[in-house]
């Protein structure tokens, strides 16, 4: 069974727009090397940002969400975890990771990265995640 990972919204957006480390990290999930998980509130945040900040068309947003559903596994979260006091919107990523039994949260958000490790789940940048996966191979 592949190790489980949660991709933060900023990593998902970076993977869509550029071909750097976030893109390569998401490719690991698309190829089945790791198992990506997501929850509905993560998709809602992604959709909102793509529509508002990035002016994606509704068709393109639907295609992005469809693709995530193809390579990721949906996890139901109660939305009750309250640990990221400086940015409560980030709680969903940690809660999703805990419920799914994820090993990593891949993020560029310092609020998550500052946690370092929470309940055995490590928050890593996309580049650090790629390095860790390469070393484990």
N, CA, C and O atoms as CSV, one atom per row, in Angstrom:
chain,resi,resn,atom,element,x,y,z
A,1,UNK,N,N,0.838,-1.195,0.000
A,1,UNK,CA,C,0.000,0.000,0.000
A,1,UNK,C,C,0.879,1.253,0.000
A,1,UNK,O,O,1.854,1.339,0.746
A,2,UNK,N,N,0.529,2.195,-0.824
A,2,UNK,CA,C,1.303,3.433,-0.956
A,2,UNK,C,C,1.113,4.315,0.273
A,2,UNK,O,O,0.052,4.320,0.896
A,3,UNK,N,N,2.163,5.060,0.607
A,3,UNK,CA,C,2.066,6.038,1.686
A,3,UNK,C,C,1.060,7.113,1.305
A,3,UNK,O,O,0.908,7.450,0.131
A,4,UNK,N,N,0.377,7.649,2.310
A,4,UNK,CA,C,-0.703,8.618,2.092
A,4,UNK,C,C,-0.177,10.032,2.282
A,4,UNK,O,O,0.624,10.303,3.176
A,5,UNK,N,N,-0.650,10.930,1.414
A,5,UNK,CA,C,-0.212,12.329,1.428
A,5,UNK,C,C,-1.403,13.256,1.207
A,5,UNK,O,O,-2.335,12.933,0.471
A,6,UNK,N,N,-1.350,14.414,1.860
A,6,UNK,CA,C,-2.314,15.487,1.641
A,6,UNK,C,C,-1.571,16.628,0.959
A,6,UNK,O,O,-0.518,17.057,1.429
A,7,UNK,N,N,-2.119,17.118,-0.146
A,7,UNK,CA,C,-1.544,18.270,-0.830
A,7,UNK,C,C,-2.343,19.515,-0.454
A,7,UNK,O,O,-3.561,19.551,-0.631
A,8,UNK,N,N,-1.669,20.519,0.056
A,8,UNK,CA,C,-2.290,21.801,0.380
A,8,UNK,C,C,-2.739,22.467,-0.924
A,8,UNK,O,O,-2.236,22.149,-2.002
A,9,UNK,N,N,-3.675,23.377,-0.810
A,9,UNK,CA,C,-4.216,24.075,-1.978
A,9,UNK,C,C,-3.122,24.767,-2.780
A,9,UNK,O,O,-3.151,24.744,-4.011
A,10,UNK,N,N,-2.157,25.382,-2.102
A,10,UNK,CA,C,-1.116,26.101,-2.850
A,10,UNK,C,C,-0.252,25.153,-3.666
A,10,UNK,O,O,0.242,25.531,-4.728
A,11,UNK,N,N,-0.062,23.939,-3.193
A,11,UNK,CA,C,0.700,22.944,-3.951
A,11,UNK,C,C,-0.119,22.491,-5.163
A,11,UNK,O,O,0.414,22.362,-6.265
A,12,UNK,N,N,-1.411,22.252,-4.953
A,12,UNK,CA,C,-2.274,21.840,-6.069
A,12,UNK,C,C,-2.310,22.902,-7.163
A,12,UNK,O,O,-2.259,22.578,-8.350
A,13,UNK,N,N,-2.399,24.170,-6.764
A,13,UNK,CA,C,-2.426,25.250,-7.751
A,13,UNK,C,C,-1.077,25.367,-8.459
A,13,UNK,O,O,-1.029,25.518,-9.680
A,14,UNK,N,N,0.003,25.299,-7.709
A,14,UNK,CA,C,1.335,25.370,-8.326
A,14,UNK,C,C,1.545,24.230,-9.306
A,14,UNK,O,O,2.157,24.414,-10.359
A,15,UNK,N,N,1.039,23.048,-8.963
A,15,UNK,CA,C,1.167,21.890,-9.854
A,15,UNK,C,C,0.403,22.103,-11.158
A,15,UNK,O,O,0.800,21.591,-12.205
A,16,UNK,N,N,-0.683,22.850,-11.096
A,16,UNK,CA,C,-1.466,23.146,-12.301
A,16,UNK,C,C,-0.784,24.172,-13.202
A,16,UNK,O,O,-0.872,24.092,-14.427
A,17,UNK,N,N,-0.108,25.132,-12.585
A,17,UNK,CA,C,0.393,26.279,-13.338
A,17,UNK,C,C,1.844,26.171,-13.787
A,17,UNK,O,O,2.228,26.764,-14.795
A,18,UNK,N,N,2.655,25.414,-13.044
A,18,UNK,CA,C,4.078,25.333,-13.351
A,18,UNK,C,C,4.550,23.890,-13.306
A,18,UNK,O,O,3.804,23.011,-12.874
A,19,UNK,N,N,5.756,23.635,-13.735
A,19,UNK,CA,C,6.291,22.269,-13.806
A,19,UNK,C,C,7.422,22.045,-12.802
A,19,UNK,O,O,8.356,21.293,-13.080
A,20,UNK,N,N,7.345,22.688,-11.644
A,20,UNK,CA,C,8.376,22.563,-10.622
A,20,UNK,C,C,8.107,21.417,-9.662
A,20,UNK,O,O,7.448,20.437,-10.009
A,21,UNK,N,N,8.621,21.553,-8.461
A,21,UNK,CA,C,8.511,20.505,-7.444
A,21,UNK,C,C,7.057,20.143,-7.114
A,21,UNK,O,O,6.761,18.954,-6.990
A,22,UNK,N,N,6.135,21.100,-6.965
A,22,UNK,CA,C,4.743,20.704,-6.700
A,22,UNK,C,C,4.158,19.822,-7.803
A,22,UNK,O,O,3.448,18.857,-7.519
A,23,UNK,N,N,4.452,20.149,-9.043
A,23,UNK,CA,C,3.994,19.343,-10.171
A,23,UNK,C,C,4.538,17.916,-10.071
A,23,UNK,O,O,3.798,16.948,-10.251
A,24,UNK,N,N,5.836,17.793,-9.783
A,24,UNK,CA,C,6.445,16.468,-9.672
A,24,UNK,C,C,5.893,15.706,-8.462
A,24,UNK,O,O,5.758,14.484,-8.516
A,25,UNK,N,N,5.578,16.404,-7.388
A,25,UNK,CA,C,4.997,15.759,-6.217
A,25,UNK,C,C,3.618,15.186,-6.544
A,25,UNK,O,O,3.307,14.054,-6.172
A,26,UNK,N,N,2.802,15.963,-7.236
A,26,UNK,CA,C,1.472,15.494,-7.627
A,26,UNK,C,C,1.577,14.341,-8.623
A,26,UNK,O,O,0.751,13.428,-8.600
A,27,UNK,N,N,2.581,14.374,-9.493
A,27,UNK,CA,C,2.785,13.256,-10.430
A,27,UNK,C,C,3.002,11.930,-9.688
A,27,UNK,O,O,2.601,10.872,-10.175
A,28,UNK,N,N,3.628,11.991,-8.525
A,28,UNK,CA,C,3.822,10.767,-7.732
A,28,UNK,C,C,2.479,10.171,-7.332
A,28,UNK,O,O,2.326,8.950,-7.293
A,29,UNK,N,N,1.510,11.022,-7.036
A,29,UNK,CA,C,0.172,10.535,-6.702
A,29,UNK,C,C,-0.542,10.024,-7.952
A,29,UNK,O,O,-1.193,8.980,-7.919
A,30,UNK,N,N,-0.417,10.753,-9.035
A,30,UNK,CA,C,-1.066,10.330,-10.278
A,30,UNK,C,C,-0.540,8.984,-10.759
A,30,UNK,O,O,-1.270,8.221,-11.392
A,31,UNK,N,N,0.718,8.690,-10.463
A,31,UNK,CA,C,1.318,7.424,-10.902
A,31,UNK,C,C,1.162,6.315,-9.869
A,31,UNK,O,O,1.573,5.181,-10.116
A,32,UNK,N,N,0.569,6.628,-8.705
A,32,UNK,CA,C,0.320,5.599,-7.702
A,32,UNK,C,C,1.483,5.325,-6.763
A,32,UNK,O,O,1.417,4.393,-5.961
A,33,UNK,N,N,2.532,6.106,-6.844
A,33,UNK,CA,C,3.680,5.913,-5.942
A,33,UNK,C,C,3.302,6.314,-4.526
A,33,UNK,O,O,3.751,5.691,-3.563
A,34,UNK,N,N,2.477,7.353,-4.391
A,34,UNK,CA,C,1.884,7.741,-3.114
A,34,UNK,C,C,0.377,7.845,-3.342
A,34,UNK,O,O,-0.080,7.945,-4.481
A,35,UNK,N,N,-0.389,7.822,-2.253
A,35,UNK,CA,C,-1.842,7.949,-2.344
A,35,UNK,C,C,-2.268,9.312,-1.817
A,35,UNK,O,O,-2.123,9.593,-0.627
A,36,UNK,N,N,-2.788,10.152,-2.689
A,36,UNK,CA,C,-3.288,11.466,-2.278
A,36,UNK,C,C,-4.679,11.317,-1.690
A,36,UNK,O,O,-5.483,10.513,-2.160
A,37,UNK,N,N,-4.953,12.099,-0.656
A,37,UNK,CA,C,-6.293,12.160,-0.077
A,37,UNK,C,C,-6.732,13.621,-0.022
A,37,UNK,O,O,-5.906,14.532,0.028
A,38,UNK,N,N,-8.037,13.821,-0.033
A,38,UNK,CA,C,-8.608,15.162,0.022
A,38,UNK,C,C,-9.958,15.081,0.717
A,38,UNK,O,O,-10.528,13.999,0.861
A,39,UNK,N,N,-10.464,16.225,1.143
A,39,UNK,CA,C,-11.811,16.301,1.700
A,39,UNK,C,C,-12.581,17.365,0.923
A,39,UNK,O,O,-11.990,18.138,0.169
A,40,UNK,N,N,-13.879,17.403,1.104
A,40,UNK,CA,C,-14.704,18.332,0.325
A,40,UNK,C,C,-14.345,19.789,0.592
A,40,UNK,O,O,-14.420,20.613,-0.319
A,41,UNK,N,N,-13.959,20.122,1.818
A,41,UNK,CA,C,-13.606,21.518,2.091
A,41,UNK,C,C,-12.304,21.917,1.389
A,41,UNK,O,O,-12.110,23.090,1.071
A,42,UNK,N,N,-11.420,20.959,1.150
A,42,UNK,CA,C,-10.202,21.252,0.389
A,42,UNK,C,C,-10.561,21.538,-1.067
A,42,UNK,O,O,-10.026,22.473,-1.663
A,43,UNK,N,N,-11.459,20.743,-1.643
A,43,UNK,CA,C,-11.884,20.987,-3.026
A,43,UNK,C,C,-12.619,22.316,-3.142
A,43,UNK,O,O,-12.465,23.027,-4.134
A,44,UNK,N,N,-13.422,22.656,-2.127
A,44,UNK,CA,C,-14.139,23.927,-2.147
A,44,UNK,C,C,-13.162,25.105,-2.138
A,44,UNK,O,O,-13.351,26.077,-2.870
A,45,UNK,N,N,-12.124,25.017,-1.313
A,45,UNK,CA,C,-11.123,26.090,-1.266
A,45,UNK,C,C,-10.387,26.199,-2.594
A,45,UNK,O,O,-10.166,27.301,-3.095
A,46,UNK,N,N,-10.008,25.064,-3.166
A,46,UNK,CA,C,-9.315,25.065,-4.450
A,46,UNK,C,C,-10.194,25.691,-5.529
A,46,UNK,O,O,-9.737,26.542,-6.292
A,47,UNK,N,N,-11.445,25.272,-5.590
A,47,UNK,CA,C,-12.387,25.795,-6.575
A,47,UNK,C,C,-12.546,27.308,-6.435
A,47,UNK,O,O,-12.542,28.037,-7.426
A,48,UNK,N,N,-12.684,27.767,-5.197
A,48,UNK,CA,C,-12.842,29.198,-4.941
A,48,UNK,C,C,-11.628,29.991,-5.421
A,48,UNK,O,O,-11.777,31.041,-6.046
A,49,UNK,N,N,-10.432,29.491,-5.129
A,49,UNK,CA,C,-9.213,30.195,-5.535
A,49,UNK,C,C,-9.038,30.174,-7.056
A,49,UNK,O,O,-8.663,31.184,-7.652
A,50,UNK,N,N,-9.308,29.031,-7.681
A,50,UNK,CA,C,-9.174,28.948,-9.136
A,50,UNK,C,C,-10.152,29.885,-9.828
A,50,UNK,O,O,-9.810,30.513,-10.830
A,51,UNK,N,N,-11.365,29.983,-9.298
A,51,UNK,CA,C,-12.394,30.842,-9.886
A,51,UNK,C,C,-12.061,32.315,-9.650
A,51,UNK,O,O,-12.118,33.120,-10.580
A,52,UNK,N,N,-11.720,32.665,-8.430
A,52,UNK,CA,C,-11.514,34.064,-8.070
A,52,UNK,C,C,-10.154,34.610,-8.450
A,52,UNK,O,O,-10.052,35.513,-9.281
A,53,UNK,N,N,-9.111,34.069,-7.850
A,53,UNK,CA,C,-7.765,34.615,-8.038
A,53,UNK,C,C,-7.161,34.293,-9.409
A,53,UNK,O,O,-6.391,35.082,-9.955
A,54,UNK,N,N,-7.514,33.136,-9.954
A,54,UNK,CA,C,-6.854,32.692,-11.184
A,54,UNK,C,C,-7.763,32.737,-12.409
A,54,UNK,O,O,-7.326,32.425,-13.516
A,55,UNK,N,N,-9.023,33.122,-12.219
A,55,UNK,CA,C,-9.962,33.325,-13.332
A,55,UNK,C,C,-10.126,32.093,-14.224
A,55,UNK,O,O,-10.306,32.222,-15.435
A,56,UNK,N,N,-10.065,30.890,-13.620
A,56,UNK,CA,C,-10.299,29.673,-14.398
A,56,UNK,C,C,-11.772,29.635,-14.818
A,56,UNK,O,O,-12.645,30.085,-14.075
A,57,UNK,N,N,-12.037,29.105,-15.991
A,57,UNK,CA,C,-13.416,28.920,-16.435
A,57,UNK,C,C,-14.044,27.780,-15.632
A,57,UNK,O,O,-13.338,26.965,-15.037
A,58,UNK,N,N,-15.366,27.734,-15.621
A,58,UNK,CA,C,-16.060,26.661,-14.899
A,58,UNK,C,C,-15.701,25.296,-15.482
A,58,UNK,O,O,-15.562,24.323,-14.741
A,59,UNK,N,N,-15.549,25.218,-16.796
A,59,UNK,CA,C,-15.169,23.949,-17.421
A,59,UNK,C,C,-13.782,23.501,-16.970
A,59,UNK,O,O,-13.565,22.319,-16.704
A,60,UNK,N,N,-12.862,24.425,-16.886
A,60,UNK,CA,C,-11.500,24.070,-16.462
A,60,UNK,C,C,-11.496,23.661,-14.993
A,60,UNK,O,O,-10.802,22.718,-14.613
A,61,UNK,N,N,-12.264,24.360,-14.170
A,61,UNK,CA,C,-12.364,23.989,-12.754
A,61,UNK,C,C,-12.933,22.578,-12.620
A,61,UNK,O,O,-12.422,21.770,-11.844
A,62,UNK,N,N,-13.978,22.288,-13.366
A,62,UNK,CA,C,-14.575,20.943,-13.333
A,62,UNK,C,C,-13.556,19.889,-13.753
A,62,UNK,O,O,-13.521,18.801,-13.178
A,63,UNK,N,N,-12.740,20.195,-14.734
A,63,UNK,CA,C,-11.713,19.251,-15.185
A,63,UNK,C,C,-10.664,19.020,-14.102
A,63,UNK,O,O,-10.217,17.890,-13.902
A,64,UNK,N,N,-10.271,20.077,-13.406
A,64,UNK,CA,C,-9.291,19.951,-12.318
A,64,UNK,C,C,-9.854,19.083,-11.204
A,64,UNK,O,O,-9.180,18.172,-10.723
A,65,UNK,N,N,-11.081,19.359,-10.794
A,65,UNK,CA,C,-11.715,18.588,-9.713
A,65,UNK,C,C,-11.880,17.126,-10.135
A,65,UNK,O,O,-11.642,16.219,-9.338
A,66,UNK,N,N,-12.284,16.901,-11.371
A,66,UNK,CA,C,-12.429,15.540,-11.878
A,66,UNK,C,C,-11.098,14.796,-11.792
A,66,UNK,O,O,-11.050,13.644,-11.360
A,67,UNK,N,N,-10.033,15.451,-12.198
A,67,UNK,CA,C,-8.717,14.817,-12.174
A,67,UNK,C,C,-8.301,14.462,-10.742
A,67,UNK,O,O,-7.783,13.371,-10.503
A,68,UNK,N,N,-8.524,15.369,-9.796
A,68,UNK,CA,C,-8.181,15.091,-8.397
A,68,UNK,C,C,-8.963,13.888,-7.896
A,68,UNK,O,O,-8.425,13.040,-7.184
A,69,UNK,N,N,-10.217,13.818,-8.263
A,69,UNK,CA,C,-11.046,12.668,-7.852
A,69,UNK,C,C,-10.551,11.364,-8.470
A,69,UNK,O,O,-10.779,10.290,-7.913
A,70,UNK,N,N,-9.886,11.446,-9.600
A,70,UNK,CA,C,-9.366,10.241,-10.253
A,70,UNK,C,C,-8.145,9.688,-9.537
A,70,UNK,O,O,-8.027,8.473,-9.377
A,71,UNK,N,N,-7.237,10.549,-9.104
A,71,UNK,CA,C,-6.022,10.049,-8.464
A,71,UNK,C,C,-6.059,10.131,-6.946
A,71,UNK,O,O,-5.213,9.537,-6.278
A,72,UNK,N,N,-7.018,10.850,-6.393
A,72,UNK,CA,C,-7.103,10.996,-4.943
A,72,UNK,C,C,-8.254,10.208,-4.355
A,72,UNK,O,O,-9.135,9.732,-5.071
A,73,UNK,N,N,-8.233,10.079,-3.044
A,73,UNK,CA,C,-9.291,9.403,-2.311
A,73,UNK,C,C,-9.959,10.420,-1.396
A,73,UNK,O,O,-9.290,11.138,-0.653
A,74,UNK,N,N,-11.277,10.472,-1.460
A,74,UNK,CA,C,-12.027,11.422,-0.633
A,74,UNK,C,C,-12.137,10.904,0.789
A,74,UNK,O,O,-12.425,9.730,1.019
A,75,UNK,N,N,-11.903,11.794,1.733
A,75,UNK,CA,C,-11.986,11.501,3.156
A,75,UNK,C,C,-13.021,12.438,3.769
A,75,UNK,O,O,-13.013,13.639,3.500
A,76,UNK,N,N,-13.896,11.898,4.576
A,76,UNK,CA,C,-14.865,12.735,5.293
A,76,UNK,C,C,-14.229,13.209,6.595
A,76,UNK,O,O,-13.684,12.411,7.359
A,77,UNK,N,N,-14.306,14.511,6.838
A,77,UNK,CA,C,-13.807,15.050,8.101
A,77,UNK,C,C,-14.947,15.790,8.804
A,77,UNK,O,O,-15.799,16.386,8.146
A,78,UNK,N,N,-14.963,15.753,10.135
A,78,UNK,CA,C,-16.017,16.483,10.843
A,78,UNK,C,C,-15.793,17.990,10.882
A,78,UNK,O,O,-16.734,18.748,11.120
A,79,UNK,N,N,-14.565,18.431,10.653
A,79,UNK,CA,C,-14.274,19.863,10.679
A,79,UNK,C,C,-14.210,20.433,12.083
A,79,UNK,O,O,-14.500,21.610,12.301
A,80,UNK,N,N,-13.832,19.598,13.025
A,80,UNK,CA,C,-13.808,20.033,14.427
A,80,UNK,C,C,-12.411,20.295,14.968
A,80,UNK,O,O,-12.272,20.870,16.048
A,81,UNK,N,N,-11.387,19.893,14.254
A,81,UNK,CA,C,-10.019,20.093,14.727
A,81,UNK,C,C,-9.675,21.582,14.729
A,81,UNK,O,O,-9.925,22.285,13.750
A,82,UNK,N,N,-9.114,22.044,15.810
A,82,UNK,CA,C,-8.746,23.464,15.938
A,82,UNK,C,C,-7.328,23.531,16.498
A,82,UNK,O,O,-7.134,23.598,17.712
A,83,UNK,N,N,-6.339,23.513,15.604
A,83,UNK,CA,C,-4.939,23.549,16.049
A,83,UNK,C,C,-4.130,24.670,15.407
A,83,UNK,O,O,-3.138,25.111,15.987
A,84,UNK,N,N,-4.522,25.138,14.237
A,84,UNK,CA,C,-3.779,26.201,13.558
A,84,UNK,C,C,-4.457,27.525,13.904
A,84,UNK,O,O,-5.256,28.053,13.131
A,85,UNK,N,N,-4.125,28.041,15.068
A,85,UNK,CA,C,-4.818,29.222,15.578
A,85,UNK,C,C,-4.580,30.464,14.717
A,85,UNK,O,O,-5.459,31.321,14.626
A,86,UNK,N,N,-3.408,30.576,14.083
A,86,UNK,CA,C,-3.113,31.749,13.260
A,86,UNK,C,C,-3.791,31.700,11.894
A,86,UNK,O,O,-3.926,32.734,11.239
A,87,UNK,N,N,-4.223,30.513,11.453
A,87,UNK,CA,C,-4.922,30.374,10.173
A,87,UNK,C,C,-5.847,29.157,10.247
A,87,UNK,O,O,-5.495,28.086,9.753
A,88,UNK,N,N,-7.018,29.309,10.853
A,88,UNK,CA,C,-7.929,28.180,11.039
A,88,UNK,C,C,-8.327,27.453,9.748
A,88,UNK,O,O,-8.725,26.289,9.799
A,89,UNK,N,N,-8.225,28.122,8.593
A,89,UNK,CA,C,-8.526,27.454,7.322
A,89,UNK,C,C,-7.583,26.284,7.054
A,89,UNK,O,O,-7.909,25.393,6.269
A,90,UNK,N,N,-6.427,26.280,7.695
A,90,UNK,CA,C,-5.466,25.198,7.490
A,90,UNK,C,C,-5.774,23.953,8.315
A,90,UNK,O,O,-5.179,22.899,8.087
A,91,UNK,N,N,-6.688,24.062,9.262
A,91,UNK,CA,C,-7.035,22.903,10.099
A,91,UNK,C,C,-7.522,21.714,9.268
A,91,UNK,O,O,-7.272,20.562,9.620
A,92,UNK,N,N,-8.215,21.996,8.170
A,92,UNK,CA,C,-8.779,20.913,7.355
A,92,UNK,C,C,-7.700,19.986,6.795
A,92,UNK,O,O,-7.933,18.786,6.646
A,93,UNK,N,N,-6.533,20.527,6.488
A,93,UNK,CA,C,-5.465,19.700,5.939
A,93,UNK,C,C,-4.924,18.738,7.000
A,93,UNK,O,O,-4.666,17.567,6.722
A,94,UNK,N,N,-4.761,19.246,8.199
A,94,UNK,CA,C,-4.273,18.401,9.291
A,94,UNK,C,C,-5.329,17.367,9.660
A,94,UNK,O,O,-5.008,16.197,9.865
A,95,UNK,N,N,-6.577,17.791,9.744
A,95,UNK,CA,C,-7.651,16.859,10.097
A,95,UNK,C,C,-7.799,15.760,9.046
A,95,UNK,O,O,-7.985,14.592,9.390
A,96,UNK,N,N,-7.717,16.123,7.788
A,96,UNK,CA,C,-7.790,15.138,6.710
A,96,UNK,C,C,-6.634,14.148,6.824
A,96,UNK,O,O,-6.821,12.941,6.670
A,97,UNK,N,N,-5.453,14.667,7.092
A,97,UNK,CA,C,-4.271,13.810,7.218
A,97,UNK,C,C,-4.407,12.846,8.394
A,97,UNK,O,O,-4.059,11.671,8.274
A,98,UNK,N,N,-4.903,13.326,9.511
A,98,UNK,CA,C,-5.068,12.471,10.693
A,98,UNK,C,C,-6.062,11.352,10.402
A,98,UNK,O,O,-5.769,10.180,10.639
A,99,UNK,N,N,-7.227,11.710,9.892
A,99,UNK,CA,C,-8.279,10.712,9.648
A,99,UNK,C,C,-7.842,9.697,8.603
A,99,UNK,O,O,-8.168,8.515,8.715
A,100,UNK,N,N,-7.108,10.144,7.589
A,100,UNK,CA,C,-6.669,9.241,6.514
A,100,UNK,C,C,-5.460,8.401,6.901
A,100,UNK,O,O,-5.141,7.422,6.226
A,101,UNK,N,N,-4.789,8.775,7.980
A,101,UNK,CA,C,-3.552,8.079,8.333
A,101,UNK,C,C,-2.402,8.484,7.436
A,101,UNK,O,O,-1.526,7.675,7.130
A,102,UNK,N,N,-2.407,9.742,7.014
A,102,UNK,CA,C,-1.373,10.234,6.100
A,102,UNK,C,C,-0.023,10.335,6.800
A,102,UNK,O,O,0.064,10.518,8.014
A,103,UNK,N,N,0.995,10.212,6.013
A,103,UNK,CA,C,2.366,10.359,6.501
A,103,UNK,C,C,2.853,11.795,6.338
A,103,UNK,O,O,3.677,12.273,7.118
A,104,UNK,N,N,2.328,12.487,5.302
A,104,UNK,CA,C,2.810,13.829,4.977
A,104,UNK,C,C,1.675,14.778,4.620
A,104,UNK,O,O,0.618,14.368,4.140
A,105,UNK,N,N,1.927,16.056,4.869
A,105,UNK,CA,C,1.179,17.156,4.273
A,105,UNK,C,C,2.210,17.931,3.466
A,105,UNK,O,O,3.210,18.400,4.011
A,106,UNK,N,N,1.967,18.063,2.171
A,106,UNK,CA,C,2.891,18.798,1.311
A,106,UNK,C,C,2.311,20.188,1.121
A,106,UNK,O,O,1.186,20.350,0.648
A,107,UNK,N,N,3.095,21.186,1.496
A,107,UNK,CA,C,2.571,22.545,1.540
A,107,UNK,C,C,3.676,23.571,1.319
A,107,UNK,O,O,4.857,23.297,1.531
A,108,UNK,N,N,3.267,24.740,0.893
A,108,UNK,CA,C,4.158,25.886,0.853
A,108,UNK,C,C,3.740,26.918,1.891
A,108,UNK,O,O,4.319,28.002,1.965
A,109,UNK,N,N,2.741,26.581,2.688
A,109,UNK,CA,C,2.174,27.485,3.683
A,109,UNK,C,C,2.952,27.384,4.991
A,109,UNK,O,O,3.016,26.318,5.604
A,110,UNK,N,N,3.541,28.499,5.410
A,110,UNK,CA,C,4.373,28.459,6.619
A,110,UNK,C,C,3.576,28.103,7.865
A,110,UNK,O,O,4.145,27.589,8.828
A,111,UNK,N,N,2.267,28.363,7.869
A,111,UNK,CA,C,1.459,27.984,9.032
A,111,UNK,C,C,1.473,26.469,9.225
A,111,UNK,O,O,1.523,25.987,10.357
A,112,UNK,N,N,1.429,25.733,8.145
A,112,UNK,CA,C,1.506,24.266,8.232
A,112,UNK,C,C,2.944,23.806,8.400
A,112,UNK,O,O,3.222,22.910,9.197
A,113,UNK,N,N,3.854,24.410,7.658
A,113,UNK,CA,C,5.259,24.006,7.737
A,113,UNK,C,C,5.838,24.255,9.128
A,113,UNK,O,O,6.705,23.509,9.582
A,114,UNK,N,N,5.365,25.296,9.805
A,114,UNK,CA,C,5.853,25.596,11.147
A,114,UNK,C,C,5.493,24.508,12.154
A,114,UNK,O,O,6.169,24.353,13.171
A,115,UNK,N,N,4.422,23.749,11.872
A,115,UNK,CA,C,4.073,22.637,12.756
A,115,UNK,C,C,5.155,21.565,12.715
A,115,UNK,O,O,5.397,20.876,13.705
A,116,UNK,N,N,5.799,21.432,11.564
A,116,UNK,CA,C,6.839,20.414,11.414
A,116,UNK,C,C,6.250,19.023,11.430
A,116,UNK,O,O,6.188,18.354,10.398
A,117,UNK,N,N,5.818,18.587,12.593
A,117,UNK,CA,C,5.197,17.262,12.731
A,117,UNK,C,C,4.052,17.378,13.727
A,117,UNK,O,O,4.170,18.033,14.763
A,118,UNK,N,N,2.957,16.738,13.398
A,118,UNK,CA,C,1.782,16.741,14.264
A,118,UNK,C,C,1.167,15.354,14.232
A,118,UNK,O,O,0.758,14.875,13.174
A,119,UNK,N,N,1.101,14.716,15.374
A,119,UNK,CA,C,0.572,13.348,15.470
A,119,UNK,C,C,1.247,12.405,14.472
A,119,UNK,O,O,0.597,11.549,13.872
A,120,UNK,N,N,2.542,12.574,14.307
A,120,UNK,CA,C,3.304,11.704,13.418
A,120,UNK,C,C,3.221,12.068,11.947
A,120,UNK,O,O,3.801,11.380,11.108
A,121,UNK,N,N,2.510,13.137,11.622
A,121,UNK,CA,C,2.360,13.589,10.231
A,121,UNK,C,C,3.323,14.745,10.019
A,121,UNK,O,O,3.293,15.737,10.748
A,122,UNK,N,N,4.178,14.608,9.012
A,122,UNK,CA,C,5.174,15.649,8.738
A,122,UNK,C,C,4.680,16.597,7.669
A,122,UNK,O,O,4.175,16.172,6.630
A,123,UNK,N,N,4.828,17.886,7.929
A,123,UNK,CA,C,4.534,18.922,6.941
A,123,UNK,C,C,5.835,19.275,6.243
A,123,UNK,O,O,6.805,19.682,6.882
A,124,UNK,N,N,5.846,19.117,4.925
A,124,UNK,CA,C,7.052,19.320,4.128
A,124,UNK,C,C,6.761,20.197,2.923
A,124,UNK,O,O,5.635,20.227,2.427
A,125,UNK,N,N,7.777,20.909,2.455
A,125,UNK,CA,C,7.658,21.573,1.162
A,125,UNK,C,C,7.645,20.494,0.083
A,125,UNK,O,O,8.015,19.348,0.339
A,126,UNK,N,N,7.227,20.857,-1.100
A,126,UNK,CA,C,7.213,19.898,-2.206
A,126,UNK,C,C,8.612,19.360,-2.484
A,126,UNK,O,O,8.774,18.165,-2.729
A,127,UNK,N,N,9.624,20.224,-2.451
A,127,UNK,CA,C,10.991,19.781,-2.713
A,127,UNK,C,C,11.478,18.814,-1.634
A,127,UNK,O,O,12.102,17.801,-1.950
A,128,UNK,N,N,11.201,19.114,-0.370
A,128,UNK,CA,C,11.601,18.217,0.714
A,128,UNK,C,C,10.879,16.875,0.605
A,128,UNK,O,O,11.463,15.829,0.889
A,129,UNK,N,N,9.623,16.904,0.198
A,129,UNK,CA,C,8.856,15.688,-0.024
A,129,UNK,C,C,9.489,14.842,-1.114
A,129,UNK,O,O,9.656,13.634,-0.947
A,130,UNK,N,N,9.844,15.472,-2.236
A,130,UNK,CA,C,10.487,14.743,-3.341
A,130,UNK,C,C,11.808,14.140,-2.903
A,130,UNK,O,O,12.126,13.009,-3.273
A,131,UNK,N,N,12.580,14.877,-2.120
A,131,UNK,CA,C,13.860,14.369,-1.613
A,131,UNK,C,C,13.637,13.167,-0.724
A,131,UNK,O,O,14.362,12.177,-0.826
A,132,UNK,N,N,12.644,13.238,0.149
A,132,UNK,CA,C,12.352,12.130,1.051
A,132,UNK,C,C,11.908,10.886,0.286
A,132,UNK,O,O,12.325,9.773,0.609
A,133,UNK,N,N,11.075,11.070,-0.711
A,133,UNK,CA,C,10.618,9.933,-1.529
A,133,UNK,C,C,11.802,9.314,-2.273
A,133,UNK,O,O,11.922,8.090,-2.339
A,134,UNK,N,N,12.669,10.148,-2.828
A,134,UNK,CA,C,13.848,9.647,-3.567
A,134,UNK,C,C,14.771,8.869,-2.652
A,134,UNK,O,O,15.316,7.841,-3.055
A,135,UNK,N,N,14.957,9.336,-1.430
A,135,UNK,CA,C,15.837,8.643,-0.487
A,135,UNK,C,C,15.261,7.307,-0.034
A,135,UNK,O,O,16.002,6.383,0.302
A,136,UNK,N,N,13.934,7.214,-0.028
A,136,UNK,CA,C,13.288,5.977,0.411
A,136,UNK,C,C,13.295,4.919,-0.685
A,136,UNK,O,O,13.091,3.736,-0.412
A,137,UNK,N,N,13.528,5.341,-1.922
A,137,UNK,CA,C,13.504,4.388,-3.064
A,137,UNK,C,C,14.738,3.544,-3.137
A,137,UNK,O,O,14.861,2.707,-4.032
